[in-house]
Amino acid sequence: MTPEAIAAWAKHAVDSPLYVRLSGVIADDTELVRVLDGVANLPQLNILLAAVHMILARGTDDPLASYYASLTDDPRPIDDDLAGHFRRFVLDHEAEVATIGATRYTQTNEARRCVALLPAVWMSGLDRFHLVEIGASAGLNLALDRYRYRWGDVEWGTSPLLLEAGSRGADPQPRPVAVGRRIGLDVNPLDPRDPDDRAWLEALLWPEDPDRRSRLRAALDITAGLDIEMVAGDASITLPEVLDTLPAGEPVVVMDSFTLNQLTPEQRSALEEAVADARRDRDVFRISLGQRWRDDGSSLDIDDGTGWRQVAEAHHHGRWVDFYVLP
Ligand SMILES: C[S@@+](CC[C@H](N)C(=O)[O-])C[C@H]1O[C@@H](n2cnc3c(N)ncnc32)[C@H](O)[C@@H]1O
């Protein structure tokens, strides 16, 4: 990566003063840039920093850990020693960073996106349905009926995990939800019961974000207790196969959240075709979140078979959601 590309990345990491500083440390150091360029998977900086975070989180008395708010209650302020500690730690763990960089992906899974997804499910008018997610990561969105919610004055559900969103538009319209099979499709499914997968998802979070960390842990615990079927592989191939396994005539909600941007146009067309085919025999309600980005918001779109329409704009991590008043 060039210093310019690293600086451009740092602009998106403003919520993490530690990562902004560390990206500057990397850009100024040819040895660290060499390690960064050796990270096989993309985006390289996210993966390098998460790899370091994961290795530190395994437990160490290395001084570098003392700068991470996720690893200590009283983090050391960023100072002139940070660069040296980081450089030494990365070079000492270069082989492990390369292994993580070739085997792990940025699969951040944010349960609070369900503040947009569940109301979209309600818009389907379906009370009983199977639920399929394209790009499910660890499957947190497939547990959307197992969380508690608050959008302004509207509350729904009982759960140890409360997901709260600033609601700026129309109120969500709750209705009963009975989910049959829950099926996640992912090229690399993560297991909410697997300690290493959990550690990786935590390592992907910015160190300075305790709310996201506790939300992730709670959502992983809830998801781990559900019967979720994870299907490994390219969803453009597995979706038609999976839809064929569902009992004839029964409705299905197929959703994707911050995933379509990772697919090729051919893969996206194959998904559309699979849905069109399945609609010959059953109701298929489509939900897509994260399609069109504008500042920190992105669109929530639905298609009941009559064509796609945007029904809300939502913060990319579910901090707020703005439902349009629908006719
Ligand atoms: C950014 S994550 C989003 C995870 C989750 N949907 C959410 O909203 O928190 C995108 C996920 O899509 C998966 N993915 C990318 N390409 C895929 C493909 N062709 N088929 C299935 N999953 C894919 C990735 O492995 C990753 O887990």
The ligand as an SDF file (V2000), in Angstrom:
LIG
                    3D

 27 29  0  0  0  0  0  0  0  0999 V2000
  -19.5340   -7.2750    5.5100 C   0  0  0  0  0  0  0  0  0  0  0  0
  -20.0080   -8.9180    5.8930 S   0  0  0  0  0  0  0  0  0  0  0  0
  -21.6870   -8.6130    6.4010 C   0  0  0  0  0  0  0  0  0  0  0  0
  -22.1590   -9.5940    7.4260 C   0  0  0  0  0  0  0  0  0  0  0  0
  -23.6070   -9.4600    7.8520 C   0  0  0  0  0  0  0  0  0  0  0  0
  -24.4910   -9.6540    6.7260 N   0  0  0  0  0  0  0  0  0  0  0  0
  -23.9040   -8.1490    8.5200 C   0  0  0  0  0  0  0  0  0  0  0  0
  -24.6870   -7.3360    8.0050 O   0  0  0  0  0  0  0  0  0  0  0  0
  -23.3540   -7.8620    9.6200 O   0  0  0  0  0  0  0  0  0  0  0  0
  -20.1930   -9.6590    4.2810 C   0  0  0  0  0  0  0  0  0  0  0  0
  -20.2530  -11.1760    4.3090 C   0  0  0  0  0  0  0  0  0  0  0  0
  -20.4980  -11.6460    2.9880 O   0  0  0  0  0  0  0  0  0  0  0  0
  -19.7450  -12.8140    2.7640 C   0  0  0  0  0  0  0  0  0  0  0  0
  -19.6110  -13.0380    1.3090 N   0  0  0  0  0  0  0  0  0  0  0  0
  -18.8490  -12.3500    0.4240 C   0  0  0  0  0  0  0  0  0  0  0  0
  -19.0040  -12.8700   -0.8170 N   0  0  0  0  0  0  0  0  0  0  0  0
  -19.8920  -13.8930   -0.7330 C   0  0  0  0  0  0  0  0  0  0  0  0
  -20.4420  -14.8240   -1.6600 C   0  0  0  0  0  0  0  0  0  0  0  0
  -20.1360  -14.8000   -2.9570 N   0  0  0  0  0  0  0  0  0  0  0  0
  -21.3080  -15.7410   -1.1950 N   0  0  0  0  0  0  0  0  0  0  0  0
  -21.6400  -15.7950    0.1130 C   0  0  0  0  0  0  0  0  0  0  0  0
  -21.1410  -14.9420    1.0510 N   0  0  0  0  0  0  0  0  0  0  0  0
  -20.2720  -13.9960    0.6290 C   0  0  0  0  0  0  0  0  0  0  0  0
  -18.4480  -12.5410    3.4910 C   0  0  0  0  0  0  0  0  0  0  0  0
  -17.7550  -13.7450    3.7660 O   0  0  0  0  0  0  0  0  0  0  0  0
  -18.9560  -11.8320    4.7540 C   0  0  0  0  0  0  0  0  0  0  0  0
  -19.2080  -12.7470    5.7930 O   0  0  0  0  0  0  0  0  0  0  0  0
  1  2  1  0
  2  3  1  0
  2 10  1  0
  3  4  1  0
  4  5  1  0
  5  6  1  0
  5  7  1  0
  7  8  2  0
  7  9  1  0
 10 11  1  0
 11 12  1  0
 11 26  1  0
 12 13  1  0
 13 14  1  0
 13 24  1  0
 14 15  1  0
 14 23  1  0
 15 16  2  0
 16 17  1  0
 17 18  1  0
 17 23  2  0
 18 19  1  0
 18 20  2  0
 20 21  1  0
 21 22  2  0
 22 23  1  0
 24 25  1  0
 24 26  1  0
 26 27  1  0
M  CHG  2   2   1   9  -1
M  END
$$$$
